Amino acid sequence: MEDCRRMWRIADSVKLYGIENWGNGYFSANRKGHLTVRPKQGDSRSVDIKEVVDSLAERKITAPLVLRFPQLLQDRLRQLNECFRRSIAETNYKGQYLGVFPMKVNQRRFVIEELLKAGRSYSFGLEVGSKSELFAGMALYDNPQALFVCNGFKDDEYIRSALIGTLLGKKVVIVAEKLPEIDRILRIARGLKVVPMIGLRARLYSKGSGRWESSGGERSKFGLNTSEILAAIQLLARRNRLSCLKMLHFHLGSQVTEVKRVQEAIKEAARVYAEIVKLGVKVKYLNIGGGLGVDYDGSKTSSDYSVNYSLEEYANNVVYTIKETCKESNVPEPDIVSESGRAVAAYHSMLITEVHANLNGLVSIAPSLPGRKPTVHALVKEMEQILRSMDLKTYREYYHDALQLRDELFTLFDLGYADLWNRGRGEELFRAICEKASAFSRKSKRIPEEFETLHEGLADTYVCNFSVFQSVPDSWALDHLFPIVPIQRLGENPNVHATIADITCDSDGKIDRFVDLKDIKRVLRLHEPSSQPYYLAVLLLGAYQDIIGDFHNLMGAINEAQILIDDRGDWHLAQLTEGDTVAEALSYVGYDSAALIETYRQQIQASVSKRKIKSRQALMLMKELEDGLAGYTYLKKPR
């Protein structure tokens, strides 16, 4: 094992975990074998994640915790805007690019404030899709040059509130999802004496690609078909409000994996825009929606977890396609709006969780039982002989023999002809035979399919202190892949093949699919646990995961820390948010901590009265319960 460690290099870990593939220039490893993060792509400065975690632990801020890096948000936003600016300049495009951040991707106030601050020079705005987002966004949004796009189904209150935003000097565009909304927008605007800016959401024939392909296309949940768009234009014309129509909008779907699909949809939308302009409507903005994806697995392919294009290629395709279509139709080039949230927010956030236990199968059982020496069953003796005799030539035959012997032994146990010790010894031997056969199979030129499955089944299970449902919900709900990397020991050979289980009481609380350059791995190579804490990072979680997590098992929100990197490369704790206490988690489902404490006090007093416990012990027990309610909902390391 020591030899393996000496042969293993940090560069091997970087390659194994694909850090340079999906890391996009932000993540790497340092000479200590620790995971690092840079504030900008290609920056010489970097933060040692293990150093940050250890420092926070000294302040009693323990894992699980979320680390956020605002500078990554800023850099992603800058890159998005600069790519569009360069493409517009290179093609001599006459319109401008005005991005908006869709709040549904991450509504946390810190995220929105950081993006609006960083995007001020780019006139970067917001997109909202509900009344709650509308009220939050209007309070934070303060740039009169930036757009404030209102999507989603709307009632009168939503429309009225959005129009109040117009009265407050904000550049609000209300996008109609259905025809009746237009009538209501005009009616409420007339009552407020305000001229609205209206958008139409087109339901295109083109569809995206990847897992969210069905959210676009002709069967999309949202949008107007061609006849409805024409009806909307006629309605606005009859009301003498055609000049209010300022935006044509469409949405191809989230995480579009193929650039070809982007081109097709942009061309169709640009053609619809051109035809509307030919009708005499001065549409100013073409909103191409979201869809700009993230390369989660680093493969740069059209898999569900990757994209086969770069940010620059995306911008070039959008600008060039719109320009050429407008040129063919002899219409003005519109300002381009995109709602790219995932690509902006994903990189800035990571989960840090600590491995608490390794469920590594069976332990060796004692050769004797209390009070008597067991009689070794004949089937167990045969399995012992198989384990001793197995070699590269016989491993397949002996493995199949062991399968049969195990089944026979279990049947005899059920019938009462084999005792518990022999069953336990049989399980132990069968596991050892499987591990030996699996090792021999990997030395073969071609690994039989049954041994690929066996190899996965032999993987250890690392129990980690977090909730999949709270912190990585898309992994559970959508089988989405996120990179997972140890934050330490990257200079050592990770010789354990494992899957990950969380601490919830749910069999779905696990991660057993991992990123790989060419495939999806069913096991992750990790290091053997030691006396020191062993941490894993789950990365690229800044889009959607922060907000759609639930409180399964009442695990509650986890600790969060915002980290800034100064010009010298030193890191600073910008903000700390402690996770939920047990009392706070219980309050979400109607439990009052004061009432609980009073109930405990009465129960303890009753036990004192019945002389089950002493008064001094009662005080200690009461303090334990009070401390427990005030404590973190996640596990603490044993003392």
N, C-alpha and C positions, 0 to 999 in steps of 0.2 A: 504493500500500500504506500509506503514511503517513496518507493521508486516511482510509482504512478504520479505522486504529487510533484516530484522533482521534474518529471517529464512534461507535466501540464503547465501551460502558460496562460497568462491573463488573456492574450489574444485568442486562445482556444475557447475560452468562455464567451468572449465577445462574439465569436463566430457561432458557437453552439446556441446561444440565446437569440441570435440575430439582431443584436443591439444596433449595429451600424446599418442594418436593412430597414427596420421600422423606426429607428431612433431619429431619422431625418436631421441628423447633425446636432441634435440637442442632448443625446445621452451617450455615455461612454463609460470607461472604467479607468481608474487611476493606478499608480504603481502599488498601492496598498491592496489592490484587488477589490476596491469598493466601487459601487455604482456612482456615477456622477451625472450632473445635469448642467448644461450651459444656458446662460440667459438669452443668447442669440445663436443662430446657426454659425458655425465656424469660429465662435468666440474663443479666445485663449483662456478666459476665466471659466471656472467650473466650481460646483458645490459638491462636496463629499456627502452623500446621503446618509451613510452610516454615522458620520460625525454629527449631522443634524439630529438624527434619531437618538443618539447617545446623550447629546446635550439636553434635548427635551425630556428624556427619561430622568435626568438629574433634577429636573423641575417637577417631577411627578406627572409629566404628560406622557403617558405610555401608549403603546400600540394596543388596539388598532387606531391609526390616525391617518388623516389625509394631509398630504403636503401640497401646497399650492405655490406656483411660481408666476407672479403677475407679469414678469418680464417676458415670459414665453407667450402670454396672451398678446402683449404689445408687439412682439416680433412677428407673430402669425398675422396680426391685423396689418402691420406694415407691409409684409410680403404680399399679401393679397392685393392691397391697393397699388403697390408699386408694380406688380405684374400687369395689372390692368392699365396703369399709366404708361408703362413702356409699350405695351401692345397698341394702345391708342396713338401714341406718338409715332411709332414705326409704320403704322398703316395710314397715318394722316386721317384718322377717324374724327368726324366733326363733333360728335357728342362727348360727354364725360362719363366717368364711372362714379356711382354713388352707392356704396354698399350699406346694408343695414344688417344688424345682428338680430336673429330670431330669438326672442326671449325664452321660448319653450326649450331651447337647447340647454340653457343654464340661467335660471332666474335669480341666482344669488346676487345680492346687492353689490358685493365687492367686484364680482365679474362684470356686471353692467357698468359700474362706475369706472373701472379700469379701461374698458373698451371705449367708452364715450370720451374719456380723457385722452387716450392714445389716438383716437380717431378724429379728434377735433380738426386737425389740419387737413384731413381728408374728407371732411363733411360726412363722416360716417354716422349713420343713424340707427334706429331701432325698428323692429317689426314685432307686433303683438298679435295674439290670437284669442284673447279672452279678456273679460272685464278686469280681472285681477291684474293681469299683465299690463293692461291699458293704464290703470291707475298708478301702478308702480312706475311704469316707463315714462309717463307724462311728468312725474315729479322729478325724475333724474335727467331727462332729456332737456337740454338747454341751448342747443345749437340751431339757430333759425335757418342755417344753410343746409342742414341735414334733413333727411326724410324721416317721417314717422308713419310707418305703413300699418294699417289696421286690417288684419285678415280674420278668418273664422266666421262662424255663424253669429248673427248679431240681433239683439232685441233693441227696442227704442232707447233703453237706458245706455246701452253700449254706444249707439250712434250719437246720442246727445252728448255723452261724455267726450267722445272723439271730436265732435264739432266745437265743444268748449275749448279743446286744445287748439283749434284753429283760431278762435277768438283770443287766445293767449299768445298768439304769434308763432305757433308751431306749424311746420309744414306737414300737415296731416293729410294722408291719402287713405280714404276709406274704400277698400276693395270689395266690390259686391260679389258674393258667392252665388246668389240666386237672384232672379229677376225682381221679386217683391221688395228686396232690400233697397233697390234704387228709388222706388216710390217713397219709401219711408225716409231715406236720406234727404230727398228733396223737401219733403213735408217738414221734417224737423229743422232743417237748415233755414227754411223760410220763416219758421217761428222764431229762430234765434237771430234772424237777419244776418246770416253769414253765407258766403259763397263757398260751397264744398269743393274739394278736389276728389274726384271719383275714379276708381280703377275697376276694370272688369277682369275677373279671373277666367281665363280660357281653359276649356277642357280639350286638350290636344289629343290627336290620334296617337302621336308618338308616346312611347313608354320608356322608362328608365331601365336600369339593369341592376341585378343584385337582389337582396332580400326584400327591399321595399319597392320592387318593380310595380306592384299592383296599385301603389298610391298615385300613379300617373295613368295616362291613357284614357280611352273613351269611357271606361267604367269607373273612373275616379270618383271619390266621395264628393269632391268639390268642383266648382267651376261651371261655366256656361258653354253649351255646344254652339255650333255656328249659327243656327237659327235663333238661339236665345241672345247671342251677341248682337245680331242684326235687330232683334226686337228691342234690346236695350238702347241701341243707337236711335231707333225710331222714337222710343219713349222720351229720351232726352231731347230729341229734336222738337217733339210736340210741346214739351214744357219750356222750350227756348233755353235749354241748359246744356246744349251740346258742348259748349266751351268748358264745362266742368269735367268732361272726360279727359283725364290726364295720363292715365296709366293702363297699359295692357300687361297682365300678370299671368304667369303659369307656374306650375310646380311639377317637376319631373319625378320627384321622389328622393328620399334620403340615401346617401352613400351610393351614388351612381358609379358603377365599377368600370364602365366602358366609355371611352371618349367618343366613340362612334354614335352612341345613343345621345350624347350631349349635342353633337353636331346636327343630328336629325331633328331633335326637338327645337333647337335654336332656329334652324332653317324654317320649320313649320310656323313657329311663333312669329318670326320676322316677316314671313309672308302674310300672316293674318294682320300684323301691324301695318304692313304696307297697304293692304286692301282697305283697312279702316281709314288710313290717311287719305287714300284716293277718294273716299266718300266725303272728304272735306272736314274730317275731324282732326284737330291739332293735338294728337297724342304726343306727350313729351317724354314719357318714360316707358321703357320696355323692361319689365321686371321678370328676370329669368328664374326666380325662386331659388331654392336650395339645391342640394344634390352633390356639391363638391365634396368628394370623399376623402377618407384617411386610409393610408396604407398600414393597417393594423398588423399584418403578418410579414410585411417587408418583401413580398414576392413581386410587387409591381405588375400584377396580373389582373384579370377581370374576375377573380374569385370574390365571393361575398365579403371577404375581409380585407380587400385590397382595392387598388385602382390602377389602371394601366396608363395613367397619364400623370404629369406633374402639375403643380399649381400654374406654372408658366404656360404649359400646353393648354390647360383649361382656358385661361384668359385669352390666349391667342386664337383658339378655336371660336370662342364666343364673339370676340371683336371682329375677326375676319368674316365669319359667317353672316353676321348682321350687316356688316358693311357691303358685302357682295350682293346680298338680297335686296338691300335698299338701292344699290346702284342699278340693279336689273330693273327695279320697279320705278326708278326715278323719283324717290321720295327722300325726305330729310332723314339723316341718321339720328336715332333717339338717344337720350341719355340711358345708359345701361345701369340697371339696379340688380343686385343679387342678394340673396338671403343666405349667405354661406356661414353657417354656425358651427357645424361639426369640425370643419377644417381649421377654424379659428380657435375653438375652445378645447379640443380634445387633449392637446399635449401638456397643458399647464397643470394638470392634477394627477396625483398618484396615491394609491392606497399602500400603507405600510402595515403589514401584519406579522405577528410573531408565531413561529411554529411552537406549539405547546406539547405535542405528543406525536409519536410515530407508531401507528397501528401496523406493525410489520409482521402480521401473521402469528404463528404459534411460538410458544416458548418451550424449552426442553422440559419434559416432565420427569419427576423423580423415579428412580428405578424400583422404589418400594412404596407401599401404601401404609398409612398408620395402622399398626397392629398386625400386618401380614405382608408377605412377599407375594407379588402377583405372579400368576402362571401365564407365561407368554403364549399367546394363541399361535397356531400353525400358520395362519395367514399373515400375522405380524412378522413371523420368522422369515417367510418368503419375501416380504417387502424389505426386510433388513438385508437379505441376500442380494436383491435387485440393486439396492443402493450401493453395496460394496462392489458389484460386478459391472455396473454400467460403464460403457466407454463410447467412443465416437461411432463405432460400427453398430453397436446394439441399442443405442439410446431410444430409437423410435419403438422398437419391439418391446423393450423393457418398460417404456412409458405406458404403452397400451396394456401390458400385463398388470402394471400398478393400478391403472384405472379399474380393471376388473376386480382385482383383489380388494381395493378400497370399497367398491360397491358390495361385494360379498360380505366383507366385514361389517358394514353398516346394516345389512340385512340380518345378519346373525345377531347383532346387538339388539335390533328391534324385536327379534324372536326370543331373546333372553339367553342365547348361546355364546355370547361374548360380553365381557364385563366392561365397565366404564374406563378402566385403566387401558385395556387393549384398544378400545375405540380411540382414546386420546393418543396413544402411542402410534396407532395407524395414521391418524391425521398428521402427526409430526413427521412420520416417515414419508408420507405421500407428498407433503410440501417439499421436503428435502429432495425427493426423487424428481419432482417437477422443476426445481431450481437447477438441478444437475443436468437434466435433459434439455432445459432451455439454454443453458450455457453451451452444451455440445452443439445444439442446433445453430447457434450463431457462428460456429466454426465451419459450418457446411457452406458449400458454394451457393446453394440455393436453400433458403429457409422454408420448410414446409408451412403451409398456411395455418395449420392447427397449432404450430409452435409460435407463430406471430400472435395468435389469440392467447396462448398460454403465457407468453412473455408479458402481455398487458395484464393478465389476471394475477400475475405474481407481484405486481407493483405494490410498494408500500403505500400507506395512506398517511399523509402528514396532516394532522389536525391543527388548523390555524385559527387564531383568535380574531374572528370577524364573522359577519353575516353576509353571505352571497346576496341575499334578498335586499339588504340595506345598502351595500356598498358596490356590488357589481351585478345589478339586477338583470341586465341584458344577457349576461352569461347564463343565467337560469332560464329566463323567459324566451330568449331567441337563439340560444346556443352561440352567442356572439363570442368571438375570440379577442382576448386582450393579452398583450405581452406580460409575462410573469418572469421576474429575475431575482435571484438572491442579491441583496445589497452589499454582501460581504463574501469573502473566501473565493473570489473569482480567480485567484491564482492557484486554487486547489482543484483536483479532479472531482467533479460531482458524480460519485459512483453509485448513488441510490436512484432507482427508477420509481417515481412516486406520482400519485394523484393527490389532490387537495380537498380536504373536507373542512367545512366551517363548524361553528359550535352550536348551530341551531338544532332543534330536535326535529329535523326534517331530512328525509333521505335525498331530497333534491338539493340540499345545501352542500354542493360539491362542485369542483371544477376538474373535469377529466378530459378536456380537449384543449390543446395548446398549440400556439403558433409554430409554424415551420415553413421554411422557404419553398418546399415543393409539395407539402402535404399537410394534413392535420395530425399532430402527434397525440397519442392517447396516454402517454406518460411524459413526465418532466424529470429531467436529470437534476437531482439536488444533492446536497452534502449530508453526510451522517450527522445527526444531532450531537452536540457536545455540551459541556457544562455552561458554555456561553450562550446568550440569546442568539437565535438565528432568525433573521428577518427576510421576508420576501416583499418585493414591490410589485403591485399590479398597476400597469401604466396605461396612459392615454384614456383616462377616465373622465376628462373634463366636459364631455358632451353627453348630456342626458342622464348619466349615472348618478350625478349629485342630486337630482330632483325627483327621479321616479322610484327611488328605493323605498321599501316599505318597512314596517315595524314588526315583521314576523318574529314571534317569541318575545316581543317587546324589547328587542335588543337596543333600539334607540340610535340616535345620531352619535357619530364618533368624534373624537378630538380632531381639531383642524389647526394647521399652522401655515401662515403665509411667510414665504422666505424671499428676501431680496438680496441681490448680489451687488456689492459696491464696485467702484472703479478699480480697486486693488484686488478684487476677487474674493474679498471676505464676505461671508453671509451674515444677515441680520434677521431677527425675528420681527416682522412688520406687524403681525397681528396673531393673536391666539384665541381660539374659541374652544372652550371645553365641551366635551360630549355630554350626552344626557346622563343624569343620575337615574337610579332606579325609581325614585319618587317622580321625576319628570316624565319618564317613560310611562309610568302607571297613570299619571294625570291625563294622558292622551286618551285613555279609555275609561275615564270617569272615576278613578280612585283618588281620594283626598289623603295626602300623607299624614296630616294632623289626625284625621279620623282613624287611620290605620294604627298610628302610634298609640292613640287612646285605647283601641281594641287590644293591642298587645299588652298594654299596662294592666288592663282588667284581667286578661288571661293569666298574666304572670302573678298578679295579686291573688287570683283564685288558687293558683298552684302553691303559693306561700301559705295561704289559709289552710289548705289540705296537707301541709307539711311535705309536699313533694320536692320543694326546693327551699333553700334558706334565704333570708332577707338579703344577705351580702351577695349571694349568687343572683338574686333577682335584679339587683342594680347592674351587675355585670351583663346579664342577658338583655336588659333593657337598652343598655348602651350599644351592645352588639347589633341589635335590631335597628336602632336609630342610625348608627354608622352605615349599616347595610343599605338603608333607604337613601342615604346621602352619597353613596358610592357609585362608581362607574358601572354601567350595565354589563360590561365585558369582563372577561376573566382576569384574575390577578395571578401572578406567578406564585407557586407555593413558597412559603417562608423557609 
